[in-house]
Amino acid sequence: MRVTKRTNIAIRVLMHCAANSGRLVTKAEIARRCNASENHLAQVINQLAQLGYLHTQRGRHGGLELGRPADQIRIGDVFRALEAPVPLAECFADVDNTCPLTNACRLKIALTDAASAFYATLDPISLDTLVCDNAPLMDILAPAGQCTGALRQQNLAAQ
């Protein structure tokens, strides 16, 4: 299975916003830190906002931030939302399927099971898990910042 560029960029955007929680970040800032074009970012940000993962604010002091807490964003859900329209193989496409084996082929079942296992592996992982307590990532995405997610708050409460 190959992750699309759109999903890859979406995860970078979400991780950047989680690493910089408590403030609005700009598209230009994300582009610099995540090595992505602003054109691609604009499309991905729009889609993530429509899905409720991001809150965007227009204007001179605008930017974007997470639309919900990082510990409530499941990576499996993000992947499903962004990867769902991409057929895994030709036989998964309703319109463009020209494979003569579709009705007899067992590979489609195996691929469906493999995709389910892929998503099941991502389901327990939250955005918070990817970002918090990850010093090397924070050095890249928020050099002067610190994670304020649920894991960090739990660690402080335990002390």
Rosetta blueprint (number, residue, H / E / L):
1 M L
2 R L
3 V L
4 T L
5 K H
6 R H
7 T H
8 N H
9 I H
10 A H
11 I H
12 R H
13 V H
14 L H
15 M H
16 H H
17 C H
18 A H
19 A H
20 N L
21 S L
22 G L
23 R L
24 L L
25 V E
26 T L
27 K H
28 A H
29 E H
30 I H
31 A H
32 R H
33 R H
34 C H
35 N L
36 A L
37 S L
38 E H
39 N H
40 H H
41 L H
42 A H
43 Q H
44 V H
45 I H
46 N H
47 Q H
48 L H
49 A H
50 Q H
51 L L
52 G L
53 Y L
54 L E
55 H E
56 T E
57 Q E
58 R L
59 G L
60 R L
61 H L
62 G L
63 G E
64 L E
65 E E
66 L E
67 G L
68 R L
69 P L
70 A H
71 D H
72 Q H
73 I L
74 R E
75 I H
76 G H
77 D H
78 V H
79 F H
80 R H
81 A H
82 L H
83 E H
84 A L
85 P L
86 V L
87 P L
88 L L
89 A L
90 E H
91 C H
92 F H
93 A L
94 D L
95 V L
96 D L
97 N L
98 T L
99 C L
100 P L
101 L L
102 T L
103 N L
104 A L
105 C L
106 R L
107 L H
108 K H
109 I H
110 A H
111 L H
112 T H
113 D H
114 A H
115 A H
116 S H
117 A H
118 F H
119 Y H
120 A H
121 T H
122 L H
123 D L
124 P L
125 I L
126 S E
127 L H
128 D H
129 T H
130 L H
131 V H
132 C L
133 D L
134 N L
135 A H
136 P H
137 L H
138 M H
139 D H
140 I H
141 L H
142 A L
143 P L
144 A L
145 G L
146 Q L
147 C L
148 T L
149 G L
150 A H
151 L H
152 R H
153 Q H
154 Q H
155 N H
156 L H
157 A H
158 A H
159 Q L
